[in-house]
Amino acid sequence: MTSSDQKRAPLWLHPILIIITLFALYPVFWVLALAFSGTQNIGLADLPANPGFWDRMRAATPVPAQWSME
């Protein structure tokens, strides 16, 4: 069997699979970040009284300001 006989996945399928994988792994990253943040708060970022778009985006990323093993 030559390489031209083998079926290949369509090129457009790879970006879709990467996006689906990121959506599936996001909760896992969130739980790990929460576990190592040292707080019992679900929100990892403190938002100002009138948050803008970038403040909300920063709050949606699962990266704590201070990593801790407590």
C-alpha positions as CSV (number, residue, x, y, z in Angstrom):
1,M,0.0,0.0,0.0
2,T,1.5,3.3,-1.0
3,S,1.0,6.6,0.8
4,S,-1.4,7.9,-1.9
5,D,-3.7,5.0,-1.1
6,Q,-4.0,5.9,2.6
7,K,-6.8,8.1,3.7
8,R,-5.8,11.4,5.3
9,A,-7.9,13.5,7.7
10,P,-9.0,16.8,6.1
11,L,-6.8,19.7,6.9
12,W,-9.7,21.7,8.4
13,L,-10.3,19.0,11.0
14,H,-7.1,19.7,12.9
15,P,-8.0,23.2,14.1
16,I,-11.5,22.1,15.1
17,L,-10.0,19.2,17.2
18,I,-7.6,21.6,18.8
19,I,-10.3,24.0,19.8
20,I,-12.5,21.2,21.2
21,T,-9.5,19.8,23.2
22,L,-8.9,23.3,24.7
23,F,-12.5,23.6,25.7
24,A,-12.4,20.2,27.2
25,L,-9.2,20.8,29.2
26,Y,-10.1,24.3,30.4
27,P,-12.0,23.0,33.5
28,V,-9.0,20.8,34.4
29,F,-6.7,23.8,34.2
30,W,-9.2,25.9,36.3
31,V,-9.3,23.2,39.0
32,L,-5.5,22.9,39.2
33,A,-5.1,26.7,39.4
34,L,-7.7,26.8,42.1
35,A,-6.0,24.0,44.0
36,F,-2.6,25.8,43.9
37,S,-4.0,29.4,44.5
38,G,-4.1,29.0,48.3
39,T,-7.6,30.4,48.5
40,Q,-11.0,28.8,48.7
41,N,-12.5,31.4,46.2
42,I,-13.7,30.2,42.8
43,G,-12.8,33.6,41.3
44,L,-9.0,33.9,41.1
45,A,-8.9,37.6,40.2
46,D,-10.3,40.5,42.1
47,L,-12.4,42.7,39.8
48,P,-12.7,46.4,40.2
49,A,-16.1,48.0,40.8
50,N,-16.7,48.8,37.1
51,P,-14.7,46.1,35.2
52,G,-13.8,46.6,31.6
53,F,-13.5,43.9,28.9
54,W,-9.8,43.1,29.7
55,D,-10.5,42.9,33.5
56,R,-13.2,40.3,32.8
57,M,-10.9,38.4,30.4
58,R,-8.2,38.4,33.1
59,A,-10.7,37.0,35.6
60,A,-11.6,34.2,33.2
61,T,-8.0,32.9,32.9
62,P,-7.2,30.3,35.4
63,V,-3.9,31.8,36.6
64,P,-3.7,32.8,40.2
65,A,-1.7,35.9,41.2
66,Q,0.2,33.9,43.9
67,W,0.9,30.2,43.7
68,S,0.7,28.4,47.0
69,M,0.7,24.8,48.4
70,E,-1.5,25.8,51.4
